[in-house]
Amino acid sequence: MAPDVAGVCVAYAIPTSVGNAVQRNTVRRRLRHAFAANAGSMPAGDVLVRVAASAEKCTWGELSLAVADITNRIGRQTIAAGGDL
């Protein structure tokens, strides 16, 4: 797990129920891009993303919106906790 943008390291747990290797890698690439675009709203640290089987059917826009929502919630929780989760 290599550090991504802003000191955020993201790992992806993508089960075989998502699809074959090509489909899983497509989902992983889309998620990696979406998290990189939203890393500024997340605190530095490690994140494990567990991907549901339905993610393979999501469009880029749907995945991007879901990641934006998740990163914003993580950022708000960090602020509410005084900077520490």
Order of alpha helices (4+ residues) and beta strands (2+ residues): beta-alpha-beta-alpha
